[in-house]
Amino acid sequence: MIRTATARTNRPGRRTAAGAVAAAALAALLGSGGVPAPALAAVHTPAAAAADGPVGFAAVDALGRNGTTGGAGGRTVTATDAEQFLEYIDSKETLVIRVAGTIAITSKQGVRPNKTIIGVGTSGHITGGGLDFYRSYNVIVRNLRFTAAEDDAINVGRESHHIWIDHNTFSGAVDGSIDVVRGADYVTVSWNHFDHSDKSMLISHSDGAAGTDVGRLKVTIHHNFFDNSRQRHPRIRFGEPVHVFNNYFLGNELYGVASTENAGVLVEGNYFQDVPHPLVSASGYADSGPGRAVQRDNVYVNSGVPETAGTVVEPRTYYAYTVDDPSTVPAKVRSGAGVGAQWGPA
């Protein structure tokens, strides 16, 4: 049965088998000369839970995948320059790729399936270019700083699925920080810091993309810090459900979330501060027609009135989750989002 979003959802999290595998892999990686257990335990509970695997669509059993485990079970390698990095991400092998230091690349570089790409300590840095997913799947991108991408920093494209983007910091991309487009599906974007970015996140690239995007583009966006970023947090066409919960929106000049072209978004338990247009839906945006949006249990401080319309498929139709008290979101997200030594190996 498909449920529609009309009321509060506050359910306990569920750890899938894939989540357990991802947890074991990340724990092993962190344990190999990395952060001791007490340091992780000291972090506030929602952030610490990120090590247990993704929450949301990247954890769902679908399209032949039981969640997202990345390079679990494969070799661990370390990239210290662009040549090594490009070789590893283009390998057909299942790999955990440790990124140590600054990797300067150009354009968008393809990532093959079954990879974990994770920054070492706080040193992992991709600059000048970005990552591209074309019919890829089962990839974790974690604890990396992305700067000055000449196009998108991360493009989840052409029918890619089960991608988890977690604890990264984005700034200075010429186009988008993250795009999820062209029939991509089952994506979780969690605990990232969008630092004064312009176009933070686009879901579907065109009003003419209904043929590839209707029935796909299921994305969970939680515990991200949209820090004085201007727009697209996200801007959505066609996708349903897109689940935006427990994010901190601060000083977003143009708008917070925009649902267009009959997309369906649930905006839940977020904290909006100094956001003149927190949610756009019924009126459409730019040349795009109206979308559907349900909002519940959000906090609005010095912000405008959210525009809602219609009903939306409940995310709990697909997965269980817990919503933090939105009043606690700014402190939790400020302390936990983005790159941090606790999220990668030492």
LUMLOGU-125425 format. One line per 10 residues: number of its first residue (from 1); their letters; for each residue x, y, z of C-alpha. Coordinates in Angstrom, 3 decimals, decimal comma. Layout:
<pts>
NUM = A = X:Y:Z  ...;
</pts>
This chain:
<pts>
1 = MIRTATARTN = 0,000:0,000:0,000  1,295:3,455:-0,895  0,747:5,926:1,941  0,555:9,673:1,413  2,146:12,237:3,689  -0,500:13,954:5,760  0,625:13,536:9,369  3,665:13,389:11,619  6,180:10,578:11,135  8,477:9,746:14,037;
11 = RPGRRTAAGA = 9,582:6,157:13,920  12,634:4,327:15,191  15,465:3,654:12,752  15,928:0,200:11,272  19,332:-1,272:10,543  19,318:-3,351:7,345  21,668:-6,217:6,529  23,414:-3,905:4,080  23,725:-1,317:6,825  25,424:-3,871:9,015;
21 = VAAAALAALL = 27,894:-4,686:6,246  28,619:-0,999:5,650  29,009:-0,486:9,387  31,494:-3,316:9,674  33,512:-2,025:6,737  33,610:1,529:8,052  34,408:0,348:11,564  37,288:-1,738:10,252  38,584:1,183:8,230  38,346:3,588:11,139;
31 = GSGGVPAPAL = 39,914:1,013:13,430  43,007:0,534:11,270  45,046:3,277:12,840  41,979:5,477:12,966  39,627:6,854:15,580  39,169:4,787:18,746  35,659:3,805:19,784  35,415:6,320:22,653  35,955:9,232:20,243  33,039:8,094:18,109;
41 = AAVHTPAAAA = 30,903:7,446:21,143  31,491:11,006:22,312  29,858:12,453:19,224  26,153:13,271:19,486  23,940:10,308:18,715  22,547:11,196:15,250  26,004:11,897:13,812  27,490:8,796:15,361  24,690:6,759:13,823  25,958:7,717:10,366;
51 = ADGPVGFAAV = 28,710:5,111:10,770  26,042:2,395:10,860  25,195:2,853:7,192  22,834:5,171:5,366  19,403:6,214:6,534  16,810:6,537:3,818  16,719:5,521:0,199  20,338:4,387:-0,113  19,512:1,702:2,477  16,448:0,341:0,656;
61 = DALGRNGTTG = 16,445:-3,141:-0,873  15,698:-2,465:-4,569  17,061:-2,836:-8,105  19,048:-5,909:-7,112  20,797:-4,163:-4,214  20,205:-4,719:-0,511  21,270:-1,218:0,470  24,598:0,514:-0,110  27,847:-1,075:1,091  30,375:0,557:-1,221;
71 = GAGGRTVTAT = 33,775:-1,131:-1,256  33,076:-3,461:1,677  34,829:-6,773:1,142  37,324:-5,332:-1,329  40,916:-4,153:-1,083  41,813:-0,881:0,625  44,037:1,423:-1,423  45,316:4,972:-0,905  45,373:7,707:-3,544  47,818:10,565:-3,024;
81 = DAEQFLEYID = 47,757:12,013:-6,546  45,380:12,379:-9,481  46,865:9,517:-11,483  46,281:7,017:-8,685  42,847:8,400:-7,885  41,592:8,203:-11,479  42,949:4,684:-11,847  41,165:3,485:-8,717  37,754:5,051:-9,389  37,804:3,602:-12,942;
91 = SKETLVIRVA = 38,705:0,108:-11,744  36,178:-2,715:-12,079  37,393:-4,026:-8,721  35,506:-3,553:-5,461  37,636:-1,020:-3,571  37,862:1,176:-0,503  39,751:4,204:-1,824  41,409:6,362:0,836  42,066:9,903:-0,381  45,098:11,493:1,302;
101 = GTIAITSKQG = 45,814:15,119:0,499  44,665:17,290:-2,392  43,732:15,671:-5,696  43,472:18,152:-8,585  41,352:16,902:-11,486  39,432:18,423:-14,369  35,882:18,000:-15,648  33,720:15,187:-14,209  35,453:11,836:-13,783  33,552:8,558:-13,907;
111 = VRPNKTIIGV = 33,211:6,298:-10,872  32,528:2,596:-11,434  30,334:0,527:-9,083  31,238:-0,914:-5,681  33,493:1,783:-4,319  33,954:3,604:-1,032  35,790:6,897:-1,595  36,765:8,293:1,789  39,052:11,083:2,965  41,933:10,366:5,354;
121 = GTSGHITGGG = 41,560:12,469:8,500  40,667:15,960:7,304  43,086:15,891:4,357  40,919:14,443:1,586  40,333:17,198:-0,973  39,058:17,057:-4,566  39,551:20,320:-6,449  38,979:21,602:-9,976  36,718:18,768:-11,128  34,125:16,349:-9,809;
131 = LDFYRSYNVI = 32,754:12,812:-9,737  30,353:11,432:-12,344  28,107:8,379:-11,989  26,847:6,849:-15,251  24,904:3,628:-14,713  26,948:3,137:-11,576  25,737:1,770:-8,254  26,717:0,926:-4,687  29,103:3,813:-4,063  29,837:5,711:-0,829;
141 = VRNLRFTAAE = 31,457:9,174:-1,019  32,529:10,314:2,427  34,649:12,808:4,343  35,899:14,754:1,321  36,231:18,464:0,653  35,123:19,479:-2,851  36,231:22,897:-4,080  36,182:24,900:-7,315  34,614:22,217:-9,523  34,457:23,541:-13,077;
151 = DDAINVGRES = 31,033:21,878:-13,491  29,235:19,756:-10,858  31,144:18,473:-7,833  29,074:15,248:-7,837  26,766:14,205:-10,669  24,609:11,152:-9,922  23,407:10,496:-13,448  22,039:8,038:-15,992  20,204:5,324:-14,029  22,755:5,205:-11,213;
161 = HHIWIDHNTF = 21,411:3,952:-7,906  22,314:3,248:-4,310  24,682:6,154:-3,853  25,423:7,517:-0,352  26,997:10,997:-0,093  27,914:11,600:3,532  29,951:14,063:5,638  31,460:16,071:2,788  32,037:19,827:2,449  31,204:21,645:-0,792;
171 = SGAVDGSIDV = 32,202:25,117:-1,938  32,899:27,033:-5,106  31,408:24,734:-7,776  30,724:26,569:-11,030  27,476:24,633:-11,450  25,919:22,355:-8,809  27,420:20,828:-5,707  25,295:17,680:-6,167  23,006:16,776:-9,090  20,753:13,691:-9,107;
181 = VRGADYVTVS = 19,465:13,382:-12,670  18,516:11,232:-15,682  16,691:8,415:-13,926  18,996:8,025:-10,923  17,378:6,473:-7,859  17,837:5,367:-4,224  20,198:8,112:-3,082  20,939:9,438:0,413  22,638:12,811:0,980  23,487:13,174:4,674;
191 = WNHFDHSDKS = 25,529:15,323:7,042  27,125:17,494:4,335  28,145:21,161:4,621  27,232:23,370:1,669  29,447:26,342:2,441  28,223:29,494:0,678  27,486:27,502:-2,475  25,290:28,876:-5,243  23,417:25,845:-6,649  23,467:23,251:-3,908;
201 = MLISHSDGAA = 21,415:20,343:-5,211  19,354:19,662:-8,343  17,032:16,682:-8,727  16,165:16,245:-12,451  17,954:18,462:-14,923  15,129:19,557:-17,233  11,387:20,164:-17,534  11,574:17,822:-20,529  12,952:14,854:-18,581  9,648:13,241:-17,552;
211 = GTDVGRLKVT = 10,366:10,174:-19,681  13,473:9,250:-17,687  12,591:10,700:-14,305  8,939:9,995:-13,428  8,848:7,076:-10,987  12,529:7,520:-10,115  14,655:10,124:-8,319  13,862:8,863:-4,816  16,254:10,803:-2,588  16,669:11,260:1,172;
221 = IHHNFFDNSR = 18,319:14,512:2,321  18,982:14,745:6,049  21,174:16,579:8,582  22,845:18,813:6,000  23,998:22,372:6,671  22,871:24,731:3,913  25,129:27,522:5,094  24,333:30,798:3,320  23,937:28,860:0,083  21,705:30,674:-2,419;
231 = QRHPRIRFGE = 19,349:28,090:-3,957  18,466:24,451:-4,716  18,238:22,757:-1,334  17,076:20,959:-3,457  15,226:22,074:-6,601  13,171:19,065:-7,686  11,352:18,016:-10,829  9,333:14,764:-11,144  10,914:12,816:-8,238  8,721:11,302:-5,507;
241 = PVHVFNNYFL = 9,141:10,955:-2,684  12,017:13,280:-1,968  12,448:13,398:1,806  14,070:16,488:3,322  14,382:16,173:7,094  16,426:17,604:9,980  18,462:19,986:7,825  19,652:23,428:8,905  18,818:26,151:6,381  20,651:29,405:7,118;
251 = GNELYGVAST = 20,497:32,616:5,091  19,405:31,052:1,792  18,926:34,071:-0,437  16,634:32,819:-3,224  14,757:29,902:-1,654  15,087:26,783:0,456  13,292:23,870:-1,240  11,504:24,070:-4,609  9,142:21,335:-5,810  8,208:21,656:-9,492;
261 = ENAGVLVEGN = 6,876:19,614:-12,425  4,629:17,492:-10,184  7,457:16,343:-7,941  6,497:15,233:-4,441  8,576:16,365:-1,450  8,121:15,932:2,299  9,887:18,702:4,239  10,034:17,613:7,856  11,692:18,609:11,103  14,008:21,199:9,549;
271 = YFQDVPHPLV = 15,209:24,520:10,965  14,890:27,540:8,649  16,655:30,720:9,745  16,666:33,925:7,675  15,163:32,185:4,642  12,637:34,466:2,870  11,126:31,627:0,781  11,602:28,357:2,661  9,385:26,214:0,420  8,077:26,787:-3,125;
281 = SASGYADSGP = 5,608:24,414:-4,779  2,134:25,450:-5,981  3,391:28,470:-7,905  6,189:26,589:-9,675  9,607:28,152:-10,078  11,155:30,003:-13,032  9,834:28,215:-16,155  8,943:25,012:-14,291  5,347:24,132:-13,457  4,003:23,500:-9,951;
291 = GRAVQRDNVY = 4,958:20,603:-7,735  3,552:19,030:-4,595  4,909:19,596:-1,093  3,936:18,638:2,444  5,612:20,331:5,417  5,403:19,315:9,044  7,168:20,007:12,324  9,584:22,587:10,903  10,904:25,665:12,727  10,878:29,023:10,918;
301 = VNSGVPETAG = 12,932:31,866:12,401  12,839:35,211:10,622  11,690:33,280:7,549  8,769:33,384:5,132  5,660:31,224:4,941  6,147:27,811:3,296  4,061:27,151:0,196  2,465:23,685:0,273  0,317:21,783:-2,199  -1,272:18,359:-2,520;
311 = TVVEPRTYYA = -0,148:15,102:-0,943  3,091:13,154:-1,208  3,963:9,469:-0,891  5,162:8,814:2,653  8,870:7,932:2,909  7,908:5,435:5,625  6,351:3,400:2,805  9,988:2,569:1,974  11,968:2,897:5,229  11,792:3,654:8,945;
321 = YTVDDPSTVP = 13,490:6,713:10,379  13,705:8,943:13,450  13,169:12,714:13,341  15,193:14,804:15,796  13,473:17,666:17,602  13,913:20,488:15,050  14,899:22,959:17,782  18,079:20,902:18,311  19,015:20,774:14,628  21,259:23,888:14,373;
331 = AKVRSGAGVG = 23,593:22,754:17,140  23,685:19,136:15,996  24,256:19,971:12,358  26,861:22,665:13,032  28,872:20,207:15,129  28,390:17,148:12,934  28,066:18,139:9,269  30,924:18,217:6,790  34,451:16,850:6,860  35,798:15,672:10,215;
341 = AQWGPA = 38,619:13,446:11,412  36,102:11,108:13,076  34,459:10,257:9,737  37,535:8,896:7,989  40,637:6,816:8,708  43,683:8,481:10,219;
</pts>
